[in-house]
Amino acid sequence: MNRWKSYLKIAACATLLLGLSAAYAQNKTDWGALDSSINASMKKWKVPGAAVAVVDDHSVLYMKGFGVRELGKNEPVTTDTLFDIGSCTKAFTSAAIAMLVDSGKMQWDGKVNSYIPFFHLYDPLADEEVTIRDLLTHRTGVPPTDLLWYVFPDATREELIQRLAYVKPNAGFRTKFQYQNVMYLAAGYAAGEASHTTWDAFVHTKIFQPLGMTRSDTSSIDAMKDADHATPHEQNPDGSVKVIQWHNIDDVGPAGSISSSASDMAKWMRFQLNLGVYDGKRLISEQNMREMQTPQMVIAPQGEIPQVFFPHSTQLSYGLGWFVEQYRGHQLILHAGDIDGFSTMVVLIPEIHTAYFVVINLSSLDRQVLSYEIADRLLGLPDGGWDEYFTKLEAKLKAEENEQHKSWESKRKPGTHPSLELSAYAGTYENPEFGRAEVSFENQKLSLHLHTITTGLEHFQYDTFVVNIGEKTRLCFCLDADGNISEFRVDGMEFKKVTTVK
């Protein structure tokens, strides 16, 4: 017994020393060196603009804008410049629900259909049992359906939620983590229904206003009207950077439509570090703050998310709106946000009562480089070699994409032609999940029109064509027994040809 007491004392002392060491490192952080590091990284990765904020539970330790809001123009990024923070929105949605749980209007384990009667899932078991917690932890068994909201910005939130009923699961209910944005839309919609308002209005009045987040908005359209907003950018195939348009994702708002600034996100992070208290006022109970930051669903180490976002994690889970990572012996509570031309990261480090926010106006792995370099500085850890790691990862991902295209070509049957005249492929096609698609025939060429996407059809072999729906993929037409076009298939989706258009 005495030996075990000794072991426990040693473990406790070791834990204390680690915490003190990290706290000492945070207090001794060389902010000037951080400036230089950020500028050098932005230059290498061709990032036009960035904003960074570091806070503890009482004050702002560091906050600065870097570069320009738009390439080719001189307006600088400031600490008030608006960026779309993408999926960092999810923590706001969970926080809104936590407030409603505190007030007795919602339950984490309440059935979704008790808040949204028209919510249904394809799997009968999941349809009957699915809860708010299931939506927030990405464990419904439903695969990602991002193409649905991405190409259909005019869809109502009700339409998107209703279409979930047609999505076939590819995993057992509650058996696997699968990142699912439309489930977060449903969770936010449920919060609006439970509070007799909308998700947008609730977040504004119950979160933004009490925290003094006067620069933040839940609408991409409104953010674009602000005089101090960043412009998104992406890389061309040759590595040069170009300006792109903001992508309106208001239809899936609770999953990713919030725009914010470094100054506002500093307030949000202090609220998180103080477990629901801001300026002496409690907005969320400590119990529910801890519930959101507690691991709920284990994430397997294989797959794109661990590889790209958490490469050195020894254990990775999802809470309620947050990832929970064990990183080099320290717990990080964090979430990334990505939408066309914007890359964001919010990281809480509870053991040193510190958090930070990084955002850039370029779709780039430099966001991860900056984020992990800041973590290492704050925790007093040796340089993790993140620039080298993510440079190699970028090259690897590009090589894999090229190999996929080479694989297609190696299996291509030369000298083939379509079974029918090209005009026979034209028409209206329909999918219960994604709605209608049009294939048109003009100037001896076929084109596909799927909501906001228009792409040419380049003949590949037989009745297979190459299309670009966010990335290049193959589309295959199918014939019925009479030799007529009956449907086309692309990326696992089946669109039946409509013989009579109403």
C-alpha positions in Angstrom: 0.0 0.0 0.0 2.8 2.4 0.9 4.5 1.6 -2.4 1.3 2.6 -4.3 1.0 5.8 -2.3 4.6 6.6 -3.4 3.8 5.9 -7.0 0.8 8.2 -6.9 2.8 11.0 -5.3 5.5 10.6 -8.0 2.8 10.7 -10.7 1.2 13.8 -9.2 4.5 15.6 -8.9 5.3 14.7 -12.5 2.0 16.1 -13.7 2.5 19.3 -11.7 6.0 19.8 -13.1 4.7 19.4 -16.6 2.0 21.9 -16.0 4.4 24.4 -14.4 6.9 23.9 -17.2 4.2 24.6 -19.8 2.9 27.6 -17.9 6.5 29.0 -17.6 7.0 28.6 -21.3 3.8 30.4 -22.0 4.8 33.3 -19.8 8.2 33.5 -21.5 6.9 33.4 -25.1 8.9 35.7 -27.3 6.1 37.5 -29.2 8.5 39.2 -31.5 9.9 35.9 -32.6 6.3 34.7 -33.2 5.8 37.7 -35.5 8.9 36.7 -37.5 7.8 33.1 -37.7 4.3 34.0 -38.9 5.6 36.3 -41.6 8.2 33.8 -42.8 5.6 31.0 -43.0 3.1 33.2 -44.9 5.8 34.2 -47.4 6.7 30.5 -48.1 3.2 29.3 -48.4 2.1 32.4 -50.4 -0.6 33.4 -47.9 -2.0 36.9 -48.6 -3.4 37.7 -45.1 -3.8 36.3 -41.6 -4.9 37.1 -38.1 -3.8 35.6 -34.8 -5.0 36.0 -31.3 -3.6 34.4 -28.1 -5.4 34.8 -24.8 -5.4 33.5 -21.2 -8.5 33.3 -19.1 -8.2 37.0 -18.0 -6.7 38.9 -20.9 -5.4 39.1 -24.5 -1.7 38.1 -24.6 -1.1 38.7 -28.3 -3.3 39.8 -31.2 -2.3 41.0 -34.6 -3.2 41.1 -38.3 -0.8 40.2 -41.1 -0.6 40.9 -44.8 -3.5 42.1 -46.9 -7.2 41.4 -47.2 -7.0 40.8 -50.9 -4.1 40.0 -53.2 -3.2 43.0 -55.4 -4.7 45.5 -53.1 -3.2 47.4 -50.1 -5.9 47.1 -47.5 -4.3 45.4 -44.5 -5.7 42.7 -42.4 -6.6 44.1 -38.9 -7.7 42.4 -35.7 -11.2 43.4 -36.7 -11.1 42.0 -40.3 -13.9 39.5 -40.9 -13.0 35.9 -42.1 -15.4 33.0 -42.6 -14.4 30.7 -39.7 -16.1 27.6 -41.3 -16.6 24.6 -39.0 -15.4 26.5 -36.0 -19.1 27.5 -36.0 -20.0 24.1 -34.7 -18.8 25.0 -31.2 -21.2 27.9 -31.2 -24.1 25.6 -32.2 -23.2 23.3 -29.3 -23.0 26.2 -27.0 -26.4 27.4 -28.0 -27.8 23.9 -27.3 -26.0 23.9 -23.9 -27.8 27.1 -22.9 -31.1 25.4 -23.8 -30.2 22.3 -21.9 -29.5 24.5 -18.9 -32.9 26.2 -19.2 -34.7 22.8 -19.6 -35.8 23.4 -23.2 -33.6 20.8 -24.7 -31.7 17.6 -23.6 -28.4 16.3 -25.0 -30.1 12.9 -25.3 -33.5 14.2 -26.4 -34.8 12.5 -29.6 -34.3 14.7 -32.6 -37.8 14.2 -33.9 -39.3 15.7 -30.7 -37.8 19.0 -31.9 -38.0 18.5 -35.6 -41.0 16.3 -36.5 -40.1 16.1 -40.2 -36.5 14.9 -39.4 -36.0 11.3 -40.7 -33.1 9.0 -41.4 -33.1 6.1 -44.0 -32.2 3.5 -41.3 -35.3 2.7 -39.2 -33.3 2.1 -36.0 -31.4 5.4 -36.4 -34.6 7.2 -37.4 -36.3 6.1 -34.2 -33.4 6.5 -31.7 -31.2 9.4 -33.0 -30.6 12.1 -30.4 -29.1 15.6 -30.4 -25.9 14.1 -29.0 -25.7 11.7 -32.0 -26.0 14.7 -34.4 -23.3 16.7 -32.5 -20.8 13.7 -32.4 -21.0 12.7 -36.0 -22.1 9.1 -35.2 -25.4 8.6 -37.1 -24.0 6.2 -39.6 -24.8 8.6 -42.4 -21.8 9.5 -44.7 -20.9 13.1 -45.6 -23.4 14.8 -47.9 -21.5 18.0 -48.5 -22.2 18.2 -52.2 -25.9 18.7 -51.3 -25.5 22.0 -49.5 -22.4 23.1 -51.4 -24.1 23.2 -54.9 -27.6 24.1 -53.6 -27.2 27.5 -51.9 -30.8 28.4 -52.5 -32.2 25.4 -50.7 -34.0 26.1 -47.5 -32.7 24.5 -44.3 -35.9 22.5 -44.1 -35.3 21.1 -47.6 -31.8 20.0 -46.7 -32.9 18.3 -43.5 -35.7 16.5 -45.3 -33.4 15.1 -47.9 -31.4 13.3 -45.2 -34.2 10.7 -45.2 -33.0 9.5 -48.6 -29.3 9.1 -47.7 -28.3 5.5 -47.2 -26.0 4.8 -44.3 -22.6 3.3 -44.9 -21.9 2.5 -41.2 -23.9 1.2 -38.2 -25.7 3.6 -36.0 -23.4 4.9 -33.3 -20.5 2.7 -34.5 -18.3 5.1 -36.4 -17.2 8.8 -36.5 -18.2 10.3 -39.9 -18.0 14.1 -40.2 -21.5 15.2 -41.2 -22.3 18.9 -41.8 -26.1 18.5 -42.4 -26.5 16.9 -39.0 -25.1 20.1 -37.5 -27.6 22.0 -39.5 -30.3 19.9 -38.0 -29.0 20.4 -34.5 -28.9 24.1 -34.9 -32.4 24.1 -36.5 -33.6 22.1 -33.5 -32.2 24.8 -31.2 -34.1 27.4 -33.1 -37.3 25.4 -32.8 -36.8 24.8 -29.0 -36.2 28.5 -28.4 -39.1 29.6 -30.7 -36.8 31.6 -32.8 -34.0 30.8 -35.3 -30.5 29.5 -34.8 -29.2 32.8 -36.2 -31.2 35.0 -33.8 -30.4 32.8 -30.8 -26.6 33.0 -31.5 -26.8 36.7 -31.9 -28.8 37.5 -28.8 -27.5 34.8 -26.4 -23.8 34.5 -27.5 -22.6 37.4 -29.6 -24.3 40.1 -27.6 -23.3 39.0 -24.1 -19.7 38.4 -25.2 -19.5 41.7 -27.0 -18.8 40.0 -30.3 -20.0 43.0 -32.3 -18.0 42.2 -35.4 -19.4 38.6 -35.8 -22.3 37.4 -38.1 -24.0 34.2 -38.9 -24.5 35.1 -42.6 -21.9 35.0 -45.3 -23.9 37.4 -47.4 -24.0 40.0 -44.6 -20.3 39.5 -43.9 -19.4 40.3 -47.5 -21.2 43.7 -47.1 -18.9 44.7 -44.2 -16.2 47.3 -45.1 -13.5 45.3 -43.4 -13.7 41.7 -44.7 -11.1 39.4 -46.1 -11.2 38.0 -49.6 -10.7 34.2 -50.1 -7.9 32.8 -52.3 -6.8 29.5 -53.7 -3.8 28.1 -55.5 -3.6 27.5 -59.2 -2.1 24.2 -60.4 1.2 26.1 -61.1 1.3 27.2 -57.4 0.3 30.8 -58.0 -2.5 32.3 -55.9 -5.7 33.8 -57.2 -8.7 35.6 -55.8 -12.0 33.6 -55.6 -15.5 34.5 -54.7 -17.0 34.0 -51.2 -19.0 30.8 -51.1 -22.5 31.4 -49.6 -23.1 28.6 -47.1 -26.0 30.3 -45.2 -28.2 27.3 -46.1 -26.1 25.1 -43.7 -25.4 27.9 -41.3 -25.1 26.0 -37.9 -22.4 23.9 -39.5 -20.2 26.7 -40.7 -21.5 30.1 -41.7 -20.2 32.3 -38.9 -17.8 35.1 -39.9 -15.7 36.6 -37.2 -12.5 38.5 -36.4 -9.4 38.0 -34.1 -10.8 40.5 -31.6 -14.1 38.8 -31.3 -12.7 35.3 -31.2 -10.4 36.4 -28.4 -13.6 37.0 -26.4 -15.0 33.6 -27.4 -11.9 31.8 -26.3 -11.8 33.6 -22.9 -15.4 32.5 -22.4 -14.4 28.9 -23.2 -11.3 29.0 -20.8 -13.5 30.3 -18.0 -16.0 27.4 -18.5 -19.0 29.5 -19.3 -18.3 32.7 -17.5 -17.6 36.1 -19.2 -16.9 39.3 -17.4 -18.2 37.8 -14.2 -21.5 36.6 -15.6 -22.3 32.9 -16.1 -23.9 32.1 -19.5 -23.5 28.3 -19.5 -23.2 25.9 -16.5 -19.8 24.5 -15.8 -21.3 21.0 -16.1 -22.4 21.6 -19.7 -19.2 23.4 -20.6 -17.2 20.4 -19.5 -19.7 18.1 -21.3 -18.9 19.8 -24.6 -15.1 19.6 -24.0 -15.3 15.9 -22.9 -14.5 13.1 -25.4 -17.8 11.5 -26.7 -16.8 9.6 -29.8 -13.4 8.0 -30.5 -11.9 8.7 -33.9 -9.8 6.0 -35.6 -6.3 7.0 -36.5 -6.8 6.1 -40.2 -8.3 8.5 -42.6 -8.0 12.0 -44.0 -8.9 14.0 -40.8 -6.3 12.4 -38.5 -3.6 12.5 -41.3 -4.2 16.2 -42.3 -5.3 17.8 -39.1 -3.9 15.6 -36.2 -0.8 13.9 -37.4 1.0 13.5 -34.0 -2.1 12.7 -32.0 -1.8 9.7 -29.6 -5.5 9.8 -29.0 -8.2 11.6 -30.8 -11.9 12.0 -30.0 -14.8 14.3 -30.7 -16.7 16.1 -28.0 -19.7 18.3 -28.7 -18.5 20.8 -31.3 -14.8 20.2 -30.5 -12.1 17.7 -31.2 -10.1 16.5 -28.2 -6.5 15.6 -29.0 -3.6 14.3 -27.0 -0.7 16.1 -28.5 2.9 15.5 -27.4 1.7 14.8 -23.8 -0.8 17.7 -23.6 -4.5 17.9 -24.2 -5.7 20.3 -26.9 -9.4 21.1 -27.4 -9.7 22.4 -30.8 -11.5 22.7 -34.1 -10.5 23.6 -37.6 -12.7 25.5 -40.1 -12.4 25.3 -43.9 -14.5 26.8 -46.6 -13.3 28.0 -50.1 -10.4 30.3 -49.6 -10.5 30.5 -45.8 -8.6 28.2 -43.2 -9.2 28.6 -39.5 -8.1 27.0 -36.2 -9.3 27.6 -32.6 -7.3 25.8 -29.9 -7.8 25.6 -26.2 -5.0 24.4 -23.9 -6.7 24.0 -20.5 -3.6 23.0 -18.5 -2.0 26.5 -19.1 -5.3 28.4 -19.3 -4.4 29.6 -22.7 -6.1 29.5 -26.1 -5.3 30.8 -29.6 -7.0 31.6 -32.9 -5.4 31.4 -36.3 -7.1 32.3 -39.6 -5.7 32.8 -43.2 -7.5 33.8 -46.4 -6.1 30.9 -48.4 -7.0 27.3 -48.6 -3.7 26.0 -47.4 -1.9 23.6 -45.1 -0.1 26.7 -43.7 -2.9 27.0 -41.2 -1.8 23.7 -39.6 1.8 24.8 -39.7 1.1 28.1 -37.9 -1.3 26.4 -35.4 1.1 23.7 -34.3 4.1 26.0 -34.2 2.1 28.3 -31.8 1.2 25.3 -29.7 4.8 24.2 -29.4 5.9 27.8 -28.4 3.2 28.1 -25.7 3.9 24.6 -24.3 7.7 25.0 -24.4 8.1 22.1 -26.7 11.0 21.5 -29.2 10.3 22.6 -32.7 8.0 19.9 -34.2 9.3 20.4 -37.8 5.8 21.2 -38.9 6.7 23.2 -42.0 8.7 20.2 -43.4 6.0 17.8 -42.4 3.1 19.6 -44.1 5.3 20.5 -47.2 5.8 16.7 -47.6 2.2 16.0 -47.0 1.1 18.5 -49.6 3.4 16.8 -52.2 2.1 13.4 -51.1 -1.6 14.4 -51.5 -0.9 15.9 -55.0 1.0 12.8 -56.0 -1.9 10.6 -54.9 -4.3 12.7 -57.0 -2.1 12.4 -60.0 -1.8 8.6 -59.5 -5.5 8.3 -59.4 -5.8 10.0 -62.8 -2.9 7.8 -64.1 -4.8 4.7 -62.9 -7.9 5.8 -64.8 -5.8 6.2 -68.0 -4.1 2.8 -67.6 -7.5 1.1 -67.5 -9.0 3.2 -70.4 -10.1 1.3 -73.4 -8.9 3.1 -76.5 -10.9 3.6 -79.6 -14.3 3.3 -78.0 -17.3 5.6 -78.6 -20.7 6.2 -76.9 -23.4 3.7 -77.5 -25.8 6.3 -78.8 -25.8 9.7 -80.5 -24.8 12.4 -78.0 -28.2 14.0 -78.2 -29.7 10.9 -76.7 -27.9 11.5 -73.4 -29.5 14.9 -73.0 -32.5 15.3 -70.6 -33.6 15.7 -67.1 -32.4 13.3 -64.4 -33.5 13.1 -60.8 -32.1 11.9 -57.4 -34.2 12.1 -54.2 -31.3 13.4 -52.2 -29.8 15.9 -54.6 -32.8 16.8 -56.7 -32.7 17.4 -60.5 -29.8 17.6 -62.9 -29.9 18.6 -66.5 -27.7 17.1 -69.3 -27.7 19.5 -72.3 -26.5 19.0 -75.8 -25.2 22.1 -77.6 -22.6 22.6 -80.3 -22.0 18.8 -80.5 -21.0 18.8 -76.8 -22.7 17.5 -73.6 -22.8 19.6 -70.4 -24.1 18.7 -66.9 -26.0 21.3 -64.8 -26.5 20.4 -61.1 -27.8 23.4 -59.2 -24.8 25.8 -59.2 -22.4 23.4 -61.0 -22.0 23.5 -64.7 -19.4 21.2 -66.2 -18.6 19.8 -69.6 -18.7 16.0 -70.2 -15.4 14.8 -71.7 -15.7 11.4 -73.3 -13.6 8.8 -71.5 -14.7 5.4 -72.9 -18.0 3.7 -73.9 -20.7 5.6 -72.0 -18.4 7.0 -69.3 -17.4 10.7 -69.3 -15.1 12.8 -67.1 -16.8 15.7 -65.2 -15.7 18.3 -62.7 -18.0 18.6 -59.7 -15.5 20.2 -57.3 -12.9 17.7 -58.5 -12.5 15.5 -61.6 -14.5 12.3 -61.5 -16.1 9.9 -63.8 -19.8 9.8 -64.8 -21.3 6.7 -66.3 -24.6 6.5 -68.2 -26.7 3.2 -68.1 -29.0 1.8 -70.8 -32.2 -0.2 -70.2 -33.1 -3.4 -71.9 -34.5 -1.4 -74.9 -31.3 0.4 -75.4 -32.4 3.8 -74.0 -30.6 5.9 -71.4 -32.2 5.1 -68.1 -29.8 6.8 -65.6 -26.3 8.1 -64.8 -24.1 7.4 -61.9 -21.4 9.6 -60.4 -19.5 9.3 -57.1 -22.0 6.8 -55.8 -25.0 8.9 -56.7 -27.7 7.6 -59.1 -29.8 10.0 -61.1 -32.8 8.4 -62.9 -33.8 9.9 -66.2 -37.2 11.6 -66.1 -39.3 10.6 -69.1 -42.0 13.2 -68.5 -41.0 16.5 -66.9 -43.8 18.1 -64.9 
